[in-house]
Amino acid sequence: MNATIRKCLIAFYSRKGQNIVGGRIADLKVGNTEVVANMIQTKAGGDTFHIESVTGYPEDYVETTEVARKELHSKARPKLTGRIENMESYDVIFLGFPIWWGTMPMPVYTFLESYDFSGKTIVPFCTHEGSGMGQSEQEIIKACPKATIMEGIAIRGASASSADPRLSSWIGKLGIL
Ligand SMILES: Cc1cc2nc3c(=O)[nH]c(=O)nc-3n(C[C@H](O)[C@H](O)[C@H](O)COP(=O)(O)O)c2cc1C
């Protein structure tokens, strides 16, 4: 019997609609990060939670980049639409987000500052257009100093739907499940 079954949460921010994919504007019916989050859930099991801000973002890509830039510079903490009531029951939190201006969207900062992650394991994953993980891992360490932060995985948005083999090998190497 395995006495240490680790309960997983896959929490992610992802914005469907107009975005930049492979250098071109595309209209995403499902956001890239959500595609990857669903693949991780299939492999790791556990619950998913879609981090969403009350105000949301414009449908238009360029307008969204402007709103996001202002939020980053003002260190905004947008109010979220939902809350996880049983965070204490999760040991491992896969945390997913698109890279915005070299780091996480501000709703992810709100999420990280809304709970006590002491003693938990956070596993970051992102989708991006060239920045890789950017500053995100350092920012997560800063926000959750008492959590263990594992090495994350960065997937190009255009490769989200074919990320399955990379995700399998990454999850295997993490050795935490
Ligand atoms: C506001 C905004 C800012 C972005 N900034 C970056 C960036 O700094 N570096 C990067 O590689 N990609 C950047 N991107 C591209 C996204 O990270 C990429 O399209 C991602 O796959 C979108 O994921 P989603 O569909 O889950 O929201 C940005 C996109 C948006 C909308």
The ligand as an SDF file (V2000), in Angstrom:
LIG
                    3D

 31 33  0  0  0  0  0  0  0  0999 V2000
   -0.8970   40.3490  -22.8680 C   0  0  0  0  0  0  0  0  0  0  0  0
    0.0310   39.3740  -23.5120 C   0  0  0  0  0  0  0  0  0  0  0  0
    1.3960   39.4790  -23.3050 C   0  0  0  0  0  0  0  0  0  0  0  0
    2.2690   38.5050  -23.8210 C   0  0  0  0  0  0  0  0  0  0  0  0
    3.6140   38.6080  -23.5390 N   0  0  0  0  0  0  0  0  0  0  0  0
    4.4430   37.6140  -23.9600 C   0  0  0  0  0  0  0  0  0  0  0  0
    5.8370   37.6350  -23.5960 C   0  0  0  0  0  0  0  0  0  0  0  0
    6.3180   38.5340  -22.9070 O   0  0  0  0  0  0  0  0  0  0  0  0
    6.6200   36.6060  -24.0330 N   0  0  0  0  0  0  0  0  0  0  0  0
    6.1260   35.5810  -24.7820 C   0  0  0  0  0  0  0  0  0  0  0  0
    6.8830   34.6700  -25.1220 O   0  0  0  0  0  0  0  0  0  0  0  0
    4.8050   35.5330  -25.1360 N   0  0  0  0  0  0  0  0  0  0  0  0
    3.9660   36.5210  -24.7390 C   0  0  0  0  0  0  0  0  0  0  0  0
    2.6280   36.4680  -25.0680 N   0  0  0  0  0  0  0  0  0  0  0  0
    2.1250   35.3130  -25.8180 C   0  0  0  0  0  0  0  0  0  0  0  0
    1.4590   34.2810  -24.9130 C   0  0  0  0  0  0  0  0  0  0  0  0
    2.3190   33.9040  -23.8400 O   0  0  0  0  0  0  0  0  0  0  0  0
    1.1020   33.0080  -25.7040 C   0  0  0  0  0  0  0  0  0  0  0  0
    0.3200   33.3400  -26.8100 O   0  0  0  0  0  0  0  0  0  0  0  0
    0.3810   31.9860  -24.8280 C   0  0  0  0  0  0  0  0  0  0  0  0
    0.4580   30.7140  -25.4390 O   0  0  0  0  0  0  0  0  0  0  0  0
   -1.0820   32.3380  -24.6000 C   0  0  0  0  0  0  0  0  0  0  0  0
   -1.6550   31.3610  -23.7420 O   0  0  0  0  0  0  0  0  0  0  0  0
   -3.2280   31.2680  -23.4570 P   0  0  0  0  0  0  0  0  0  0  0  0
   -3.8920   30.9730  -24.7800 O   0  0  0  0  0  0  0  0  0  0  0  0
   -3.3540   30.1270  -22.5210 O   0  0  0  0  0  0  0  0  0  0  0  0
   -3.6750   32.5660  -22.8460 O   0  0  0  0  0  0  0  0  0  0  0  0
    1.7580   37.4330  -24.6040 C   0  0  0  0  0  0  0  0  0  0  0  0
    0.3690   37.3870  -24.8620 C   0  0  0  0  0  0  0  0  0  0  0  0
   -0.4830   38.3300  -24.3270 C   0  0  0  0  0  0  0  0  0  0  0  0
   -1.9660   38.2380  -24.5940 C   0  0  0  0  0  0  0  0  0  0  0  0
  1  2  1  0
  2  3  1  0
  2 30  2  0
  3  4  2  0
  4  5  1  0
  4 28  1  0
  5  6  2  0
  6  7  1  0
  6 13  1  0
  7  8  2  0
  7  9  1  0
  9 10  1  0
 10 11  2  0
 10 12  1  0
 12 13  2  0
 13 14  1  0
 14 15  1  0
 14 28  1  0
 15 16  1  0
 16 17  1  0
 16 18  1  0
 18 19  1  0
 18 20  1  0
 20 21  1  0
 20 22  1  0
 22 23  1  0
 23 24  1  0
 24 25  2  0
 24 26  1  0
 24 27  1  0
 28 29  2  0
 29 30  1  0
 30 31  1  0
M  END
$$$$
